[in-house]
Amino acid sequence: RKPKPGLLEDLVAELGLSREGSWMVGDTKSDIEAGQGAGLRTALLYPKTRCELCPLRDGPPLGKASPTVSGGSFREVVSALLAAPKSVL
């Protein structure tokens, strides 16, 4: 279970994915921690309707769990994913 990365690591291996080219997109800190634990780039979706995520809207650091990119809507996250440098981890 998250934030342990085991399921993501299994998925990467089963599908033969590149960790450097793969993303974990989630809406919680544990999603980001799991993605990072599996060696993936991470994206945080923080919908404006989820009050418990309000402190994340201005992008304050989450310590070791800071995502590679983030956004308040799926559209914002996809735009950030597409704009992210390929070498960012």
C-alpha positions in Angstrom: 0.0 0.0 0.0 1.1 3.5 -0.7 3.4 5.1 0.0 5.3 1.9 -0.4 6.3 1.6 -4.1 5.9 -2.2 -4.6 2.9 -2.1 -6.9 4.4 0.6 -9.1 7.7 -1.3 -9.2 5.8 -4.5 -10.3 4.0 -2.6 -13.0 7.1 -1.0 -14.3 8.8 -4.5 -14.5 5.7 -6.2 -16.0 5.2 -3.6 -18.7 8.9 -3.1 -19.4 8.7 0.6 -18.8 11.5 3.1 -18.5 11.5 4.6 -15.0 13.0 7.8 -16.4 10.2 8.1 -18.9 7.3 7.2 -16.6 5.1 9.2 -14.4 3.1 8.7 -11.3 0.2 11.1 -11.2 -1.7 11.4 -8.0 -3.7 13.6 -5.7 -2.1 12.8 -2.3 1.3 13.1 -0.7 1.5 9.3 -0.4 1.0 9.0 -4.2 4.0 11.2 -4.7 6.0 9.3 -2.2 5.2 6.0 -3.9 6.1 7.3 -7.3 9.4 8.6 -6.0 10.1 5.4 -4.2 9.7 3.6 -7.5 12.1 6.0 -9.2 9.4 7.7 -11.3 8.8 11.3 -12.1 5.7 12.6 -10.2 2.8 14.9 -10.8 0.5 16.2 -8.1 -3.1 17.0 -9.0 -4.6 19.3 -6.3 -8.2 20.0 -7.2 -9.4 23.3 -5.8 -12.5 21.6 -4.3 -10.3 19.4 -2.0 -9.8 21.6 1.1 -7.2 19.3 2.7 -5.0 20.1 -0.3 -5.4 23.9 -0.1 -2.0 24.4 1.5 -0.4 22.8 -1.7 -2.0 25.2 -4.1 0.8 27.8 -4.0 3.4 25.1 -4.4 5.0 25.0 -0.9 7.6 22.2 -0.7 6.5 18.8 0.6 10.0 18.0 1.7 11.3 14.8 0.1 7.8 14.3 -1.4 7.8 17.4 -3.6 6.4 16.4 -7.0 8.2 17.0 -10.3 5.2 19.0 -11.5 1.8 20.0 -10.1 -1.5 21.6 -11.1 -4.9 22.4 -9.9 -6.7 20.7 -12.8 -6.0 17.7 -15.0 -5.4 20.2 -17.9 -2.8 22.0 -15.9 -1.0 18.8 -14.9 -1.0 17.5 -18.5 0.5 20.8 -19.7 3.2 20.6 -17.0 3.9 17.0 -17.9 4.4 17.9 -21.5 6.6 20.8 -20.7 8.8 19.0 -18.2 12.4 18.3 -19.2 12.9 14.6 -20.0 15.9 14.5 -17.7 14.0 15.7 -14.6 13.6 13.2 -11.8 
